[in-house]
Amino acid sequence: MSSKADVVVIGGSAAGLTAAITARRHYPDKNILVIRKEKVVPIPCGIPYIFETVGSPEKNLIPDAVLEKNKLDLLLAEATGIDREKKVVATSEGDVTYDRLVIATGSLPAMPPVPGFDKKGVYTVLKDVEYIRGLQKNVAGAQNVVVIGGGFIGIEFADEIRKLGDKNVTVVEMMPHCLSLAYDEEFCSTMEEKLRERGVTLITNTKVSEVAGDGRAEKVVLEDGTELPVDLVILGIGAVANVELARKAGLQIGLSGSIMVDRAMRTSDPAIFSCGDCAEKVSFFGGGRSPLKLASIATLEARIAGANLFGIRR
């Protein structure tokens, strides 16, 4: 099967969907196709809140009705390659020809070089409903939960799981304070005090040396030799840009490991744009590279990309 669209967007989460909607607004006569491999898409920022506040992954989904409302076509398939010369995206359901392409492939959980993270009972933060459903089920049966990483995701997971009331929840953070990459020491200290009041144990300025156990996670071993008994471990140490598709296509990858883009969100190929977690970030204030990967940033970039596809407007 082969098809053609004026605009093809790879990725149906925060960045991809927003780019497609924006393209529809600016280019009402264009055919716009969204390619995604997931049957349903979770709202990224809501994932940590499924345990108590939201209640289930099914209540944290981006509705497909928005596609129909904006007259966007959807292809449920995995994009496997890009032929830039022929302007063709190869997918598991056939080839798709494009005039303009938006790559919004997002990010993947970062995996630290520490033994034991492949054991049963160790979870990353995947944007996959079935995976999240399995995590929620296992959290319900766990007594001792260790969250590795004290950034936004780690803190949100720890707080939500603690709200269940009967869990021993510990956060292990290598920096002197949780959230220290985003806030100053005064704010971090106040936040940590509130989190401890809610019953979460915080261990900062400490690295994890191993997740130990016979086939599954039984204890988290810290660098000072401390052993924390666990039933379940959650890795919340950050994310890395998902750029394999772009790399295979020969697009320029920045020093940060993300797809290089300019201020109009154009890649090194003028017919291809990129936005969201997979695209490189540059700080407005200092001009340096930024590691921030947030849905708020992704949707802002997506509005720029979607507006500029057939002429620079933003």
C-alpha positions in Angstrom: 0.0 0.0 0.0 1.3 3.5 -0.8 -0.3 6.9 -0.2 0.5 10.6 -0.5 -0.1 13.7 1.7 1.0 17.3 1.5 2.1 17.2 5.1 3.2 14.0 7.0 3.7 14.1 10.7 5.6 11.3 12.4 4.4 11.1 16.0 1.0 11.6 17.5 1.8 12.8 21.0 2.0 16.4 22.3 4.3 17.7 19.6 3.1 15.8 16.6 -0.6 16.4 17.2 -0.1 20.1 17.9 2.1 20.5 14.7 -0.7 18.8 12.7 -3.4 21.0 14.1 -1.4 24.1 13.6 -0.7 23.1 10.0 -4.4 22.7 9.4 -5.1 26.1 10.8 -2.5 27.8 8.6 -2.9 25.6 5.5 -6.6 24.6 5.3 -6.3 23.2 1.7 -3.5 20.8 2.5 -3.8 17.0 3.1 -2.3 16.3 6.5 -1.5 12.8 7.7 -0.4 11.8 11.2 1.6 8.5 11.5 1.8 6.9 14.9 2.4 3.3 16.0 0.3 3.5 19.2 -3.4 2.7 19.1 -4.0 5.1 21.9 -1.8 7.9 23.2 -1.4 8.9 26.9 -1.1 12.6 27.9 2.6 12.7 28.7 2.4 15.0 31.7 -0.4 13.1 33.2 1.4 9.7 33.4 2.6 10.0 37.0 -0.9 10.9 38.2 -2.6 7.7 37.2 -2.0 6.0 40.5 -4.3 8.2 42.6 -5.3 11.5 41.3 -6.5 10.4 37.8 -7.1 6.7 38.7 -6.2 4.8 35.5 -4.4 5.1 32.1 -7.7 5.2 30.3 -8.6 8.5 31.9 -5.3 10.0 30.7 -5.6 9.7 26.9 -5.4 12.2 24.1 -8.8 11.8 22.4 -8.7 10.8 18.7 -11.8 13.0 18.1 -9.4 15.9 17.8 -8.1 14.3 14.6 -11.5 14.2 13.0 -12.4 17.7 14.2 -9.4 19.1 12.5 -9.7 16.9 9.4 -6.5 15.1 10.0 -5.9 11.7 8.6 -4.3 9.0 10.8 -2.1 6.0 9.8 -1.5 3.5 12.6 1.9 2.2 11.6 5.6 2.4 12.5 7.8 4.7 10.5 10.9 2.7 9.5 12.8 4.9 7.2 12.9 8.2 5.3 14.0 8.6 1.7 14.8 12.3 1.5 15.5 12.4 -2.2 12.2 10.7 -3.2 10.4 12.4 -0.2 9.0 9.0 1.0 8.4 7.7 4.5 8.6 3.9 4.7 6.2 2.4 7.2 5.0 -1.0 8.4 1.8 -0.4 6.4 3.5 0.8 3.2 5.1 3.9 1.8 3.9 7.5 2.2 5.0 10.3 -0.1 5.2 13.8 1.4 5.8 17.4 0.4 6.6 18.5 3.9 7.6 16.3 6.8 7.5 16.9 10.5 9.5 14.5 12.8 8.0 14.4 16.3 9.3 11.1 17.5 9.7 12.2 21.1 12.1 10.7 23.6 13.0 7.5 25.3 13.8 6.9 29.0 17.4 7.4 29.9 19.1 4.2 31.2 22.0 4.7 33.6 25.1 2.4 33.3 24.3 0.6 36.5 23.9 -3.2 36.9 20.5 -4.7 37.5 18.2 -2.3 35.7 17.1 -5.1 33.4 15.6 -7.1 36.3 11.9 -7.8 36.7 10.2 -5.2 38.9 12.3 -2.3 37.4 10.2 0.2 35.4 11.0 3.2 33.3 8.5 5.9 32.2 7.3 4.6 28.8 4.5 6.5 27.1 2.7 3.3 26.4 -0.7 2.5 27.9 -0.3 -1.2 28.3 3.1 -0.7 30.0 1.6 1.9 32.3 -1.3 -0.3 33.1 1.1 -3.1 34.1 3.1 -0.7 36.3 -0.1 0.5 38.1 -1.1 -3.1 38.8 2.4 -3.9 40.3 2.5 -0.7 42.3 -0.8 -1.8 43.9 0.8 -5.0 45.2 4.1 -3.4 46.3 5.0 -2.4 49.8 8.5 -0.9 49.3 9.0 1.4 46.2 12.2 3.1 45.3 12.2 6.0 42.8 15.6 6.7 41.3 15.8 10.3 40.2 14.6 13.4 41.9 13.5 15.5 38.9 9.9 16.4 38.0 8.9 12.9 37.0 10.5 11.2 40.0 9.0 13.5 42.5 5.5 13.3 40.9 5.7 9.5 40.9 6.8 9.4 44.5 4.1 11.8 45.7 1.3 10.0 43.8 2.3 6.5 45.0 2.6 7.7 48.6 -1.0 9.0 48.3 -2.1 5.4 48.2 -1.3 5.4 51.9 0.2 2.0 52.5 3.5 2.3 50.6 7.0 3.0 51.8 8.3 5.3 49.1 11.9 6.4 48.8 13.5 8.8 46.3 17.2 8.5 45.6 18.8 11.6 44.0 22.5 12.0 43.1 22.4 15.8 43.4 22.4 17.6 46.8 18.7 18.5 46.3 15.7 17.2 44.3 14.7 19.4 41.4 18.0 21.3 41.7 18.4 21.4 37.9 15.2 23.5 37.7 15.0 25.6 40.9 17.2 27.3 43.5 18.2 25.8 46.8 15.6 27.7 48.8 12.7 26.3 46.7 14.2 22.8 46.6 14.5 22.7 50.4 10.9 23.9 50.9 9.7 21.3 48.4 11.7 18.5 50.1 10.2 19.5 53.5 6.7 19.2 52.1 7.4 15.9 50.5 8.8 14.5 53.8 5.7 15.7 55.6 3.7 13.6 53.2 5.7 10.5 54.2 8.2 10.2 51.3 11.8 9.3 52.3 14.4 11.4 50.5 18.1 10.3 50.1 20.1 13.0 48.2 23.7 13.4 47.3 23.9 9.7 46.7 24.3 7.4 43.7 22.9 4.0 43.1 25.5 1.3 42.5 23.3 -1.7 41.8 19.8 -3.1 41.7 20.3 -6.5 43.3 18.1 -9.6 43.4 17.7 -13.1 42.0 16.1 -12.4 38.6 14.0 -9.6 40.0 14.6 -6.4 42.0 14.9 -7.2 45.7 17.1 -4.3 46.9 18.7 -1.1 45.7 22.3 -0.9 46.8 23.7 2.7 47.3 27.3 3.7 46.7 27.9 3.9 50.5 26.8 0.3 50.9 23.3 1.0 52.2 20.8 -1.5 51.0 17.1 -0.5 50.5 14.6 -3.4 50.3 12.3 -3.1 47.3 9.3 -4.7 45.7 9.4 -2.2 42.8 11.8 0.3 41.3 11.0 3.3 39.1 13.6 5.0 37.0 13.0 8.7 36.6 16.4 10.0 35.7 15.4 11.7 32.5 15.0 11.1 28.8 17.1 10.9 25.6 15.9 12.2 22.2 14.5 9.5 19.9 16.5 10.3 16.8 17.2 6.9 15.2 14.9 7.6 12.3 16.4 11.0 11.6 19.9 9.7 12.0 19.3 6.9 9.5 17.9 9.5 7.1 21.2 11.5 7.3 19.7 14.6 9.1 22.2 16.6 11.1 22.3 15.6 14.8 23.4 18.3 17.3 26.0 17.8 20.0 23.2 17.2 22.5 22.2 14.1 20.6 19.0 15.7 19.3 17.9 16.7 15.8 19.5 20.0 14.8 16.9 22.7 14.0 16.9 26.4 13.5 14.6 29.0 15.0 11.9 28.1 12.5 12.2 24.4 13.5 13.7 23.5 10.1 16.2 20.6 10.1 19.2 20.3 7.8 16.7 19.3 5.1 14.5 22.3 4.1 11.5 20.0 3.5 11.7 18.4 7.0 10.9 20.0 10.3 11.2 18.7 13.8 9.8 19.6 17.2 9.3 18.2 20.7 11.7 16.0 22.7 13.6 14.8 19.7 14.6 18.3 18.6 17.5 20.2 20.0 16.8 23.0 22.5 18.6 26.3 22.7 18.2 28.6 25.7 16.6 31.9 24.9 18.7 33.6 27.7 22.2 32.2 27.2 22.1 30.7 23.7 23.5 27.4 25.1 21.9 24.0 24.7 19.1 23.1 27.1 18.3 19.5 28.2 14.7 20.4 29.1 12.1 18.0 27.6 8.6 19.2 28.6 5.3 19.0 26.9 4.9 22.8 27.3 8.1 23.3 25.2 7.1 20.6 22.7 3.8 22.2 21.9 5.3 25.7 21.6 7.9 24.3 19.1 5.1 22.4 17.3 3.1 25.6 16.7 6.2 27.1 15.2 6.9 24.1 13.0 3.3 23.7 11.9 3.0 27.4 10.9 6.3 27.5 8.9 5.9 24.4 6.6 5.2 26.4 3.4 6.7 29.7 4.3 8.2 31.3 7.5 5.4 32.8 9.6 6.8 32.3 13.1 
